[in-house]
Amino acid sequence: MSSTLLPSLSPLPNPVSAMDELHFAPRLLMGPGPINADPRVLKAMSSQLLGQFDPQFRRMMRETMALYRAFFETHNDWTLVLDGTARSAIEMVMLSAIEPGEKVLVCSFGRFGQLLNEIAQRCGANVHVVQAPWGTVFDLGQIEAAIQSFSPKLVAICQGDTSTTMLQPLDGLGALCHRYGAMLQVDATASCGGTPLPVDAWAIDAVTAGLQKCLAGPSGVAPITLSDEMARTIYRRRHIEDGLQPAGYVPGAGKRIASNYMDMAMIMDYWSDAGLNHHTEATTMLYGARECARIFVQEGLPQAYARHAAASRAVVAGVQGMNLKPYGDISNKMPNVTGVYIPDGINGDKLRAALLNDFNIEIGTSFGPLAGKVWRIGAMGYNARPDCVLQTLAALEIVLAAEGHRFTRGAGVDAAYQAYKGEHT
Ligand SMILES: Cc1ncc(COP(=O)(O)O)c(C=O)c1O
């Protein structure tokens, strides 16, 4: 007999206390994301709402497209921002590009590779998964062998899989996929902005992202860029919804996309010069997305990547200095997040709680096989700064010492400080 039990929900607070103004302790978010938003992003998001067809708003949308072309180093026309969190963008691309039964090869090296697999399955694709052990990445030969034997229409992979903190090298993968007639979709939610991702140079057909990591904004919209080939594949399936079809409308030759909300072809129509209505725009989130890209482009791509790389070196030096071991193949580590083994005898959650309650600092736990074994320390976006990194490491030293971990007090923070100073000499 199947269970009809619903999830439990404990009693809600008294409505009188729910009437209090929001008043939070000021946290420093040094986990795998989300992280603290850049104050400039919050300021942009306090701008008054506009109608989504107001010429001012349409101009702002086009500026946002231009800024994200710079961010992704691409000339792709179809570079825009979707309403929905990062996984919605992954799903929109797959659902819109892949007709049921078409083949998708998923290259998975962590939990977010598993998510790519799950989304592809739910889209009705014929999915084959190749798996790299957690803590490692693929070499292109492994992927080539899988493409040769499976002949997929689409290859899907993460650039950075936050669950393992590994960063997949992507240079050459787009060309490889194209050689065998496949397109390449990359989930760069966790990595873009912290490490190079030249979309045109690397010939990637679809990249999806989120604001909540190195872009220093809140989650809720998803920057995306599509190659012409990917855009054409999707637009072949254009079926405008009944109430909106213009005179002379001819549907595309491809099968109608199974979801209205996730219909990328209709979203292209909405962002196009035709400005065809679709959903009600999340205007405030777009203001935020525009500011995130503006901050990034103003800083300069190489400078932003160097800032993340410096933070990464400092975190690694810091944890090693306190006699902790980084997780996985650190030569392929994401610069913006570092996995660290929880030492024997230390309760990882208790230590995280002490960091949060006594220092207002949040670091991350882990999922699946790494749960209870690895912490994840992020230094990204607005928080990829020496003060945030050193403050986090100093607090970590105090709580580790209190829990009886053996190391030379001060050695971690000193090593991180030296790593930063070394950058400047
Ligand atoms: C690599 C990666 N992909 C996808 C997602 C899903 O993003 P969202 O929670 O914004 O849907 C995340 C979230 O942390 C992620 O790290």
Ligand as a Chemical Component Dictionary entry (heavy atoms), coordinates in Angstrom:
data_LIG
# 
_chem_comp.id                   LIG 
_chem_comp.type                 NON-POLYMER 
_chem_comp.pdbx_formal_charge   0 
_chem_comp.three_letter_code    LIG 
# 
loop_
_chem_comp_atom.comp_id 
_chem_comp_atom.atom_id 
_chem_comp_atom.alt_atom_id 
_chem_comp_atom.type_symbol 
_chem_comp_atom.charge 
_chem_comp_atom.model_Cartn_x 
_chem_comp_atom.model_Cartn_y 
_chem_comp_atom.model_Cartn_z 
_chem_comp_atom.pdbx_ordinal 
LIG C1 C1 C 0 26.623 23.557 -9.713  1  
LIG C2 C2 C 0 25.215 23.928 -9.367  2  
LIG N1 N1 N 0 24.253 23.726 -10.274 3  
LIG C3 C3 C 0 22.970 24.024 -10.034 4  
LIG C4 C4 C 0 22.576 24.559 -8.833  5  
LIG C5 C5 C 0 21.136 24.837 -8.583  6  
LIG O1 O1 O 0 20.929 26.199 -8.461  7  
LIG P1 P1 P 0 19.577 26.802 -7.880  8  
LIG O2 O2 O 0 19.545 26.396 -6.458  9  
LIG O3 O3 O 0 19.776 28.285 -8.058  10 
LIG O4 O4 O 0 18.453 26.268 -8.672  11 
LIG C6 C6 C 0 23.542 24.801 -7.851  12 
LIG C7 C7 C 0 23.170 25.357 -6.544  13 
LIG O5 O5 O 0 23.929 25.476 -5.629  14 
LIG C8 C8 C 0 24.894 24.478 -8.126  15 
LIG O6 O6 O 0 25.855 24.690 -7.224  16 
# 
loop_
_chem_comp_bond.comp_id 
_chem_comp_bond.atom_id_1 
_chem_comp_bond.atom_id_2 
_chem_comp_bond.value_order 
_chem_comp_bond.pdbx_ordinal 
LIG C1 C2 SING 1  
LIG C2 N1 SING 2  
LIG C2 C8 DOUB 3  
LIG N1 C3 DOUB 4  
LIG C3 C4 SING 5  
LIG C4 C5 SING 6  
LIG C4 C6 DOUB 7  
LIG C5 O1 SING 8  
LIG O1 P1 SING 9  
LIG P1 O2 DOUB 10 
LIG P1 O3 SING 11 
LIG P1 O4 SING 12 
LIG C6 C7 SING 13 
LIG C6 C8 SING 14 
LIG C7 O5 DOUB 15 
LIG C8 O6 SING 16 
# 
